[in-house]
Amino acid sequence: MGDWCTGIGSRKTPDEICTLMTRFARLQRRRVRSGGAEAADEAFESNHNLLAFLPEAGFRQKRGHHRYREEHLEFADSILAQVFPYPIRSEWTLKLFRRNVFQVLGLCSSVNDIELSDFVICYTKDGAVCMADYELGVTGGTGIAINIADLFNVPVYNLRRNDHRERILNWCQKVERKRGLEFDPVSKHHFHKVSGEILDVGQYGEVG
């Protein structure tokens, strides 16, 4: 098991999927890389040691990494050229796409300092999991990270797909049974079955 996974998704991710993302992130030993956007990204902020890559300082008043050296940006652009063969029409879009690179590869300036995520968990409305699935104007910005994951052979679990959703749910339930935990979908917290103690954020990372 590596140190990282990536948790991202559409800003229109359904509430029940966001709840599953929160549940998963709290049980996960790995650190989660995300991006600070609404809905899916925020759901993964339940992880005990989240690292958000932001497009710029002050993005949605989130805390995260936002300072990138020129060599980081140049390398990100070289990756984007391989996974998005279309004109990038604004500086803001470029900033968002560059941060997608780091969500999957870690902060890097060459292939020699990449720290790949073990997998990507996401939601897009089309259920894309690879470059062949990507559809311009449909898959959305999350699709850039999916394409990067595909380029580097990183597995993608898209919770739009029933089989992927069941796999993640089953994993959560297995860990919860092992640790004697219950998950409350209303409060989105775990608690101990016996004591009723609600786990705080610092404890969640010890569960998975």
C-alpha positions as CSV (number, residue, x, y, z in Angstrom):
1,M,0.0,0.0,0.0
2,G,1.3,3.4,-0.9
3,D,0.9,6.7,0.9
4,W,-1.6,8.4,-1.4
5,C,-4.9,8.2,-3.2
6,T,-6.9,10.8,-5.1
7,G,-10.4,11.9,-4.3
8,I,-12.2,14.3,-6.6
9,G,-15.3,14.7,-8.7
10,S,-18.0,16.8,-10.3
11,R,-19.4,19.8,-8.5
12,K,-22.8,18.2,-9.2
13,T,-22.0,14.9,-7.5
14,P,-25.2,13.6,-5.9
15,D,-25.5,13.9,-2.1
16,E,-25.6,10.1,-1.5
17,I,-22.3,9.7,-3.4
18,C,-20.7,12.5,-1.5
19,T,-21.8,10.7,1.7
20,L,-20.0,7.6,0.5
21,M,-16.9,9.6,-0.3
22,T,-16.9,11.1,3.2
23,R,-17.3,7.6,4.7
24,F,-14.5,6.2,2.6
25,A,-12.1,9.1,3.3
26,R,-12.5,8.8,7.1
27,L,-11.6,5.1,7.0
28,Q,-8.7,5.5,4.7
29,R,-5.1,5.1,6.0
30,R,-3.7,6.8,2.9
31,R,-3.5,10.5,2.6
32,V,-6.1,11.9,0.1
33,R,-5.2,14.4,-2.6
34,S,-8.0,16.6,-3.7
35,G,-8.7,20.0,-5.1
36,G,-11.0,22.1,-2.8
37,A,-13.9,22.3,-5.2
38,E,-17.6,22.0,-4.2
39,A,-19.4,18.7,-3.5
40,A,-17.0,15.7,-4.2
41,D,-13.8,17.4,-3.3
42,E,-15.3,18.7,0.0
43,A,-16.6,15.2,0.8
44,F,-13.0,13.9,0.8
45,E,-11.9,16.6,3.2
46,S,-13.0,14.2,6.0
47,N,-9.7,12.4,5.5
48,H,-7.4,12.7,8.5
49,N,-4.5,14.1,6.5
50,L,-5.8,15.6,3.3
51,L,-3.7,17.6,0.8
52,A,-5.6,19.9,-1.4
53,F,-3.9,21.2,-4.5
54,L,-5.5,24.6,-5.2
55,P,-5.4,26.6,-8.5
56,E,-4.5,29.8,-6.6
57,A,-4.2,31.3,-3.1
58,G,-7.6,31.9,-1.5
59,F,-9.5,29.5,-3.7
60,R,-12.9,29.1,-2.0
61,Q,-11.1,30.1,1.2
62,K,-9.6,26.6,1.4
63,R,-6.2,25.7,2.8
64,G,-3.9,23.8,0.6
65,H,-0.9,23.9,-1.7
66,H,-1.0,26.8,-4.1
67,R,2.6,27.8,-4.7
68,Y,4.1,26.2,-7.8
69,R,7.6,26.8,-9.1
70,E,8.1,27.3,-12.9
71,E,9.5,23.8,-13.3
72,H,6.4,22.3,-11.7
73,L,4.2,24.3,-14.1
74,E,6.3,23.4,-17.1
75,F,6.1,19.7,-16.3
76,A,2.4,19.9,-15.7
77,D,1.9,21.5,-19.1
78,S,3.9,18.7,-20.7
79,I,1.5,16.1,-19.2
80,L,-1.5,18.1,-20.2
81,A,-0.4,18.1,-23.8
82,Q,-0.6,14.3,-23.7
83,V,-4.0,14.0,-22.2
84,F,-5.9,17.1,-23.5
85,P,-5.2,17.6,-27.2
86,Y,-7.4,20.8,-27.4
87,P,-6.7,24.5,-27.0
88,I,-7.0,25.6,-23.3
89,R,-8.9,28.8,-23.7
90,S,-8.3,30.7,-20.5
91,E,-5.6,31.1,-17.8
92,W,-8.1,30.0,-15.2
93,T,-8.8,26.8,-16.9
94,L,-5.1,26.1,-17.2
95,K,-4.6,26.7,-13.5
96,L,-7.4,24.2,-12.8
97,F,-6.0,21.6,-15.2
98,R,-2.5,22.0,-13.8
99,R,-3.7,21.2,-10.3
100,N,-5.3,18.1,-11.7
101,V,-1.9,16.9,-12.6
102,F,-0.6,17.2,-9.1
103,Q,-3.7,15.5,-7.6
104,V,-2.6,12.3,-9.3
105,L,1.2,12.6,-9.6
106,G,2.0,14.7,-6.5
107,L,4.0,17.9,-6.7
108,C,6.6,17.1,-9.3
109,S,8.9,18.7,-11.9
110,S,9.9,15.5,-13.8
111,V,9.1,11.9,-14.1
112,N,11.9,11.2,-11.5
113,D,10.0,12.8,-8.6
114,I,6.5,11.6,-9.3
115,E,4.6,10.1,-6.3
116,L,1.7,8.3,-7.9
117,S,-1.6,7.9,-6.2
118,D,-2.5,4.2,-5.7
119,F,-5.9,4.9,-7.2
120,V,-8.4,7.7,-8.0
121,I,-11.9,7.7,-6.6
122,C,-14.2,10.1,-8.4
123,Y,-17.6,10.9,-9.8
124,T,-18.5,12.1,-13.3
125,K,-21.9,12.0,-14.9
126,D,-20.7,9.8,-17.7
127,G,-18.8,7.3,-15.5
128,A,-15.5,7.8,-17.3
129,V,-12.5,5.7,-16.1
130,C,-9.9,6.2,-19.0
131,M,-9.0,8.5,-21.9
132,A,-11.1,6.4,-24.3
133,D,-14.2,7.3,-22.2
134,Y,-13.4,11.1,-22.0
135,E,-15.8,13.3,-23.9
136,L,-15.1,17.0,-24.2
137,G,-17.8,19.1,-22.7
138,V,-19.3,16.1,-20.9
139,T,-16.8,14.4,-18.6
140,G,-15.8,17.8,-17.0
141,G,-12.6,18.9,-15.3
142,T,-12.4,15.6,-13.3
143,G,-11.8,14.0,-16.7
144,I,-8.3,15.6,-16.9
145,A,-7.3,13.7,-13.7
146,I,-8.9,10.5,-15.1
147,N,-6.9,10.9,-18.3
148,I,-3.7,11.5,-16.3
149,A,-4.4,8.4,-14.2
150,D,-4.9,6.4,-17.3
151,L,-1.6,7.7,-18.8
152,F,0.3,6.4,-15.7
153,N,-1.8,3.2,-15.3
154,V,-3.4,4.3,-12.0
155,P,-6.8,2.6,-11.4
156,V,-9.9,4.8,-11.5
157,Y,-13.0,4.0,-9.5
158,N,-15.9,6.2,-10.8
159,L,-18.8,6.1,-8.4
160,R,-21.2,6.7,-11.2
161,R,-20.7,3.1,-12.0
162,N,-22.7,0.6,-9.9
163,D,-20.0,-2.0,-9.7
164,H,-17.4,0.6,-8.5
165,R,-19.9,2.1,-6.0
166,E,-20.6,-1.4,-4.6
167,R,-16.9,-2.1,-4.3
168,I,-16.2,1.0,-2.3
169,L,-19.3,0.5,-0.1
170,N,-18.3,-3.1,0.6
171,W,-14.8,-2.0,1.5
172,C,-16.2,0.5,4.0
173,Q,-18.5,-2.0,5.5
174,K,-15.7,-4.6,5.9
175,V,-13.4,-2.1,7.7
176,E,-16.3,-1.0,9.9
177,R,-17.1,-4.6,10.9
178,K,-13.5,-5.2,11.7
179,R,-13.2,-2.2,14.0
180,G,-16.7,-2.4,15.5
181,L,-17.9,0.9,13.9
182,E,-21.2,2.2,12.7
183,F,-21.6,5.0,10.2
184,D,-24.4,7.6,10.6
185,P,-25.3,8.9,7.1
186,V,-27.1,11.9,8.7
187,S,-24.2,13.3,10.7
188,K,-21.6,11.6,8.4
189,H,-19.6,10.4,11.5
190,H,-18.5,7.0,12.6
191,F,-19.1,5.8,16.2
192,H,-18.2,2.8,18.2
193,K,-21.0,0.2,18.4
194,V,-20.3,-0.6,22.1
195,S,-19.3,2.7,23.7
196,G,-21.2,5.0,21.3
197,E,-18.1,7.2,21.2
198,I,-18.0,9.4,18.1
199,L,-14.6,9.4,16.4
200,D,-12.9,12.7,15.8
201,V,-11.0,13.5,12.6
202,G,-7.6,12.6,14.1
203,Q,-8.8,9.0,14.8
204,Y,-10.3,8.2,11.5
205,G,-6.9,7.7,9.8
206,E,-6.1,4.8,12.2
207,V,-9.1,2.8,11.1
208,G,-8.4,1.6,7.5
